[in-house]
């Protein structure tokens, strides 16, 4: 219904998601202000993700084959 994964595919969607999360917390936060930092560091974050994701995939495959 809400297609969260589609929202995560754009910076605007991530910002919308963070605003929603921030509005549901019981404490003061500034999640909605993170987007400029995210954009400034996008290439570094992308590089970290591209290095991490294959490891995550491998771990998940191992877990699936081990689990009953």
N, CA, C and O atoms as a Tinker XYZ file with bonds, in Angstrom:
   272  protein
     1  N      0.817000   -1.196000    0.000000    73     2
     2  CA     0.000000    0.000000    0.000000    64     1     3
     3  C      0.862000    1.263000    0.000000    63     2     4     5
     4  O      0.595000    2.186000   -0.769000    81     3
     5  N      1.897000    1.320000    0.853000    73     3     6
     6  CA     2.716000    2.522000    0.977000    64     5     7
     7  C      4.002000    2.456000    0.169000    63     6     8     9
     8  O      4.655000    3.478000   -0.041000    81     7
     9  N      4.374000    1.264000   -0.285000    73     7    10
    10  CA     5.551000    1.061000   -1.129000    64     9    11
    11  C      6.790000    1.747000   -0.563000    63    10    12    13
    12  O      7.387000    2.603000   -1.215000    81    11
    13  N      7.164000    1.369000    0.639000    73    11    14
    14  CA     8.309000    1.974000    1.331000    64    13    15
    15  C      9.589000    1.835000    0.534000    63    14    16    17
    16  O     10.384000    2.772000    0.475000    81    15
    17  N      9.804000    0.681000   -0.079000    73    15    18
    18  CA    11.042000    0.490000   -0.824000    64    17    19
    19  C     11.154000    1.470000   -1.986000    63    18    20    21
    20  O     12.248000    1.935000   -2.305000    81    19
    21  N     10.050000    1.778000   -2.605000    73    19    22
    22  CA    10.061000    2.783000   -3.671000    64    21    23
    23  C     10.453000    4.148000   -3.101000    63    22    24    25
    24  O     11.198000    4.891000   -3.739000    81    23
    25  N      9.961000    4.479000   -1.915000    73    23    26
    26  CA    10.344000    5.748000   -1.276000    64    25    27
    27  C     11.846000    5.823000   -1.032000    63    26    28    29
    28  O     12.439000    6.896000   -1.153000    81    27
    29  N     12.456000    4.718000   -0.695000    73    27    30
    30  CA    13.884000    4.712000   -0.387000    64    29    31
    31  C     14.744000    4.885000   -1.637000    63    30    32    33
    32  O     15.956000    5.066000   -1.520000    81    31
    33  N     14.162000    4.836000   -2.807000    73    31    34
    34  CA    14.945000    4.924000   -4.037000    64    33    35
    35  C     15.265000    6.365000   -4.441000    63    34    36    37
    36  O     16.027000    6.592000   -5.381000    81    35
    37  N     14.690000    7.329000   -3.739000    73    35    38
    38  CA    14.987000    8.737000   -4.041000    64    37    39
    39  C     15.332000    9.472000   -2.751000    63    38    40    41
    40  O     14.918000    9.072000   -1.663000    81    39
    41  N     16.086000   10.539000   -2.886000    73    39    42
    42  CA    16.422000   11.355000   -1.714000    64    41    43
    43  C     15.157000   11.967000   -1.127000    63    42    44    45
    44  O     15.015000   12.049000    0.093000    81    43
    45  N     14.246000   12.392000   -1.977000    73    43    46
    46  CA    12.987000   12.962000   -1.504000    64    45    47
    47  C     12.184000   11.928000   -0.713000    63    46    48    49
    48  O     11.566000   12.250000    0.302000    81    47
    49  N     12.204000   10.693000   -1.189000    73    47    50
    50  CA    11.500000    9.621000   -0.487000    64    49    51
    51  C     12.119000    9.316000    0.866000    63    50    52    53
    52  O     11.409000    9.076000    1.842000    81    51
    53  N     13.450000    9.326000    0.922000    73    51    54
    54  CA    14.144000    9.104000    2.206000    64    53    55
    55  C     13.798000   10.235000    3.164000    63    54    56    57
    56  O     13.546000    9.994000    4.345000    81    55
    57  N     13.784000   11.464000    2.666000    73    55    58
    58  CA    13.447000   12.611000    3.514000    64    57    59
    59  C     12.016000   12.475000    4.044000    63    58    60    61
    60  O     11.762000   12.738000    5.220000    81    59
    61  N     11.101000   12.075000    3.197000    73    59    62
    62  CA     9.713000   11.872000    3.614000    64    61    63
    63  C      9.637000   10.800000    4.705000    63    62    64    65
    64  O      8.925000   10.962000    5.696000    81    63
    65  N     10.367000    9.723000    4.514000    73    63    66
    66  CA    10.393000    8.648000    5.501000    64    65    67
    67  C     10.954000    9.135000    6.831000    63    66    68    69
    68  O     10.397000    8.839000    7.888000    81    67
    69  N     12.054000    9.880000    6.782000    73    67    70
    70  CA    12.658000   10.392000    8.013000    64    69    71
    71  C     11.733000   11.371000    8.734000    63    70    72    73
    72  O     11.671000   11.375000    9.963000    81    71
    73  N     11.019000   12.195000    7.980000    73    71    74
    74  CA    10.043000   13.097000    8.601000    64    73    75
    75  C      8.961000   12.300000    9.308000    63    74    76    77
    76  O      8.545000   12.646000   10.414000    81    75
    77  N      8.506000   11.228000    8.665000    73    75    78
    78  CA     7.483000   10.386000    9.272000    64    77    79
    79  C      7.974000    9.715000   10.543000    63    78    80    81
    80  O      7.268000    9.691000   11.552000    81    79
    81  N      9.179000    9.172000   10.495000    73    79    82
    82  CA     9.759000    8.540000   11.685000    64    81    83
    83  C      9.913000    9.574000   12.790000    63    82    84    85
    84  O      9.559000    9.322000   13.942000    81    83
    85  N     10.446000   10.744000   12.430000    73    83    86
    86  CA    10.654000   11.797000   13.418000    64    85    87
    87  C      9.362000   12.260000   14.068000    63    86    88    89
    88  O      9.349000   12.592000   15.253000    81    87
    89  N      8.284000   12.287000   13.313000    73    87    90
    90  CA     7.008000   12.742000   13.881000    64    89    91
    91  C      6.397000   11.715000   14.824000    63    90    92    93
    92  O      5.537000   12.059000   15.635000    81    91
    93  N      6.829000   10.455000   14.729000    73    91    94
    94  CA     6.271000    9.409000   15.589000    64    93    95
    95  C      7.091000    9.150000   16.855000    63    94    96    97
    96  O      6.671000    8.381000   17.719000    81    95
    97  N      8.249000    9.782000   16.965000    73    95    98
    98  CA     9.047000    9.563000   18.163000    64    97    99
    99  C      8.498000   10.377000   19.321000    63    98   100   101
   100  O      7.821000   11.387000   19.129000    81    99
   101  N      8.802000    9.922000   20.514000    73    99   102
   102  CA     8.328000   10.610000   21.719000    64   101   103
   103  C      9.335000   11.643000   22.213000    63   102   104   105
   104  O      9.132000   12.269000   23.253000    81   103
   105  N     10.408000   11.815000   21.473000    73   103   106
   106  CA    11.436000   12.761000   21.893000    64   105   107
   107  C     11.744000   13.728000   20.763000    63   106   108   109
   108  O     11.483000   13.443000   19.594000    81   107
   109  N     12.298000   14.863000   21.124000    73   107   110
   110  CA    12.688000   15.869000   20.133000    64   109   111
   111  C     13.803000   15.302000   19.251000    63   110   112   113
   112  O     14.725000   14.660000   19.755000    81   111
   113  N     13.724000   15.530000   17.962000    73   111   114
   114  CA    14.756000   15.027000   17.064000    64   113   115
   115  C     14.876000   15.965000   15.867000    63   114   116   117
   116  O     14.045000   16.850000   15.658000    81   115
   117  N     15.924000   15.748000   15.096000    73   115   118
   118  CA    16.135000   16.558000   13.889000    64   117   119
   119  C     16.434000   15.667000   12.685000    63   118   120   121
   120  O     17.256000   16.010000   11.835000    81   119
   121  N     15.764000   14.531000   12.624000    73   119   122
   122  CA    15.975000   13.603000   11.514000    64   121   123
   123  C     15.735000   14.267000   10.167000    63   122   124   125
   124  O     16.416000   13.962000    9.188000    81   123
   125  N     14.772000   15.167000   10.121000    73   123   126
   126  CA    14.431000   15.825000    8.862000    64   125   127
   127  C     15.558000   16.716000    8.343000    63   126   128   129
   128  O     15.536000   17.114000    7.179000    81   127
   129  N     16.536000   17.033000    9.180000    73   127   130
   130  CA    17.642000   17.906000    8.785000    64   129   131
   131  C     18.860000   17.146000    8.252000    63   130   132   133
   132  O     19.863000   17.769000    7.906000    81   131
   133  N     18.793000   15.846000    8.180000    73   131   134
   134  CA    19.958000   15.035000    7.799000    64   133   135
   135  C     20.217000   15.021000    6.294000    63   134   136   137
   136  O     21.333000   14.715000    5.876000    81   135
   137  N     19.237000   15.339000    5.481000    73   135   138
   138  CA    19.373000   15.199000    4.030000    64   137   139
   139  C     20.558000   15.974000    3.461000    63   138   140   141
   140  O     21.273000   15.415000    2.628000    81   139
   141  N     20.817000   17.224000    3.851000    73   139   142
   142  CA    22.011000   17.902000    3.307000    64   141   143
   143  C     23.320000   17.166000    3.643000    63   142   144   145
   144  O     24.243000   17.139000    2.829000    81   143
   145  N     23.395000   16.581000    4.822000    73   143   146
   146  CA    24.582000   15.799000    5.201000    64   145   147
   147  C     24.648000   14.536000    4.349000    63   146   148   149
   148  O     25.718000   14.155000    3.876000    81   147
   149  N     23.522000   13.902000    4.161000    73   147   150
   150  CA    23.423000   12.709000    3.321000    64   149   151
   151  C     23.894000   13.019000    1.901000    63   150   152   153
   152  O     24.701000   12.284000    1.331000    81   151
   153  N     23.384000   14.112000    1.337000    73   151   154
   154  CA    23.762000   14.480000   -0.028000    64   153   155
   155  C     25.251000   14.816000   -0.135000    63   154   156   157
   156  O     25.903000   14.450000   -1.113000    81   155
   157  N     25.781000   15.505000    0.862000    73   155   158
   158  CA    27.198000   15.878000    0.864000    64   157   159
   159  C     28.099000   14.643000    0.878000    63   158   160   161
   160  O     29.175000   14.646000    0.281000    81   159
   161  N     27.659000   13.604000    1.554000    73   159   162
   162  CA    28.473000   12.397000    1.727000    64   161   163
   163  C     27.996000   11.224000    0.881000    63   162   164   165
   164  O     28.392000   10.084000    1.121000    81   163
   165  N     27.150000   11.497000   -0.104000    73   163   166
   166  CA    26.513000   10.431000   -0.881000    64   165   167
   167  C     27.532000    9.470000   -1.507000    63   166   168   169
   168  O     27.358000    8.255000   -1.418000    81   167
   169  N     28.579000    9.987000   -2.131000    73   167   170
   170  CA    29.529000    9.100000   -2.812000    64   169   171
   171  C     30.255000    8.188000   -1.819000    63   170   172   173
   172  O     30.528000    7.029000   -2.130000    81   171
   173  N     30.565000    8.701000   -0.638000    73   171   174
   174  CA    31.212000    7.866000    0.383000    64   173   175
   175  C     30.242000    6.795000    0.894000    63   174   176   177
   176  O     30.614000    5.634000    1.069000    81   175
   177  N     29.006000    7.203000    1.127000    73   175   178
   178  CA    27.999000    6.247000    1.587000    64   177   179
   179  C     27.737000    5.175000    0.537000    63   178   180   181
   180  O     27.585000    3.997000    0.863000    81   179
   181  N     27.686000    5.589000   -0.720000    73   179   182
   182  CA    27.468000    4.631000   -1.801000    64   181   183
   183  C     28.620000    3.630000   -1.875000    63   182   184   185
   184  O     28.397000    2.431000   -2.046000    81   183
   185  N     29.827000    4.116000   -1.747000    73   183   186
   186  CA    31.000000    3.234000   -1.770000    64   185   187
   187  C     30.957000    2.239000   -0.614000    63   186   188   189
   188  O     31.218000    1.050000   -0.799000    81   187
   189  N     30.626000    2.734000    0.582000    73   187   190
   190  CA    30.510000    1.839000    1.738000    64   189   191
   191  C     29.438000    0.784000    1.503000    63   190   192   193
   192  O     29.633000   -0.391000    1.812000    81   191
   193  N     28.307000    1.210000    0.954000    73   191   194
   194  CA    27.222000    0.271000    0.688000    64   193   195
   195  C     27.647000   -0.785000   -0.329000    63   194   196   197
   196  O     27.391000   -1.973000   -0.134000    81   195
   197  N     28.289000   -0.359000   -1.404000    73   195   198
   198  CA    28.702000   -1.306000   -2.443000    64   197   199
   199  C     29.741000   -2.297000   -1.928000    63   198   200   201
   200  O     29.824000   -3.417000   -2.433000    81   199
   201  N     30.526000   -1.911000   -0.942000    73   199   202
   202  CA    31.464000   -2.840000   -0.311000    64   201   203
   203  C     30.764000   -3.771000    0.673000    63   202   204   205
   204  O     31.124000   -4.941000    0.795000    81   203
   205  N     29.767000   -3.247000    1.371000    73   203   206
   206  CA    29.075000   -4.005000    2.410000    64   205   207
   207  C     28.038000   -4.974000    1.850000    63   206   208   209
   208  O     27.915000   -6.093000    2.348000    81   207
   209  N     27.290000   -4.569000    0.826000    73   207   210
   210  CA    26.146000   -5.351000    0.368000    64   209   211
   211  C     26.500000   -6.769000   -0.064000    63   210   212   213
   212  O     25.766000   -7.693000    0.286000    81   211
   213  N     27.585000   -6.993000   -0.805000    73   211   214
   214  CA    27.931000   -8.381000   -1.145000    64   213   215
   215  C     28.193000   -9.236000    0.100000    63   214   216   217
   216  O     27.871000  -10.424000    0.119000    81   215
   217  N     28.767000   -8.639000    1.120000    73   215   218
   218  CA    28.994000   -9.375000    2.370000    64   217   219
   219  C     27.665000   -9.735000    3.022000    63   218   220   221
   220  O     27.494000  -10.843000    3.532000    81   219
   221  N     26.732000   -8.800000    3.003000    73   219   222
   222  CA    25.403000   -9.058000    3.555000    64   221   223
   223  C     24.702000  -10.172000    2.786000    63   222   224   225
   224  O     24.097000  -11.060000    3.387000    81   223
   225  N     24.782000  -10.127000    1.463000    73   223   226
   226  CA    24.171000  -11.168000    0.643000    64   225   227
   227  C     24.769000  -12.537000    0.965000    63   226   228   229
   228  O     24.040000  -13.519000    1.103000    81   227
   229  N     26.070000  -12.598000    1.083000    73   227   230
   230  CA    26.746000  -13.857000    1.386000    64   229   231
   231  C     26.309000  -14.392000    2.749000    63   230   232   233
   232  O     26.020000  -15.579000    2.895000    81   231
   233  N     26.265000  -13.520000    3.727000    73   231   234
   234  CA    25.842000  -13.933000    5.064000    64   233   235
   235  C     24.404000  -14.456000    5.043000    63   234   236   237
   236  O     24.108000  -15.485000    5.650000    81   235
   237  N     23.517000  -13.751000    4.346000    73   235   238
   238  CA    22.115000  -14.176000    4.272000    64   237   239
   239  C     21.982000  -15.534000    3.589000    63   238   240   241
   240  O     21.201000  -16.379000    4.026000    81   239
   241  N     22.741000  -15.739000    2.525000    73   239   242
   242  CA    22.695000  -17.034000    1.843000    64   241   243
   243  C     23.166000  -18.140000    2.776000    63   242   244   245
   244  O     22.566000  -19.214000    2.819000    81   243
   245  N     24.232000  -17.888000    3.519000    73   243   246
   246  CA    24.727000  -18.877000    4.481000    64   245   247
   247  C     23.684000  -19.158000    5.554000    63   246   248   249
   248  O     23.470000  -20.309000    5.934000    81   247
   249  N     23.047000  -18.118000    6.036000    73   247   250
   250  CA    22.035000  -18.269000    7.083000    64   249   251
   251  C     20.869000  -19.103000    6.583000    63   250   252   253
   252  O     20.394000  -19.985000    7.297000    81   251
   253  N     20.408000  -18.845000    5.391000    73   251   254
   254  CA    19.273000  -19.580000    4.824000    64   253   255
   255  C     19.613000  -21.059000    4.687000    63   254   256   257
   256  O     18.775000  -21.917000    4.964000    81   255
   257  N     20.825000  -21.359000    4.264000    73   255   258
   258  CA    21.205000  -22.755000    4.085000    64   257   259
   259  C     21.433000  -23.463000    5.425000    63   258   260   261
   260  O     21.315000  -24.687000    5.492000    81   259
   261  N     21.751000  -22.739000    6.472000    73   259   262
   262  CA    21.984000  -23.330000    7.787000    64   261   263
   263  C     20.669000  -23.509000    8.555000    63   262   264   265
   264  O     20.511000  -24.485000    9.288000    81   263
   265  N     19.737000  -22.584000    8.392000    73   263   266
   266  CA    18.490000  -22.609000    9.155000    64   265   267
   267  C     17.642000  -23.828000    8.793000    63   266   268   269
   268  O     17.634000  -24.283000    7.649000    81   267
   269  N     16.919000  -24.352000    9.811000    73   267   270
   270  CA    16.058000  -25.515000    9.550000    64   269   271
   271  C     14.874000  -25.170000    8.680000    63   270   272
   272  O     14.059000  -26.040000    8.373000    81   271
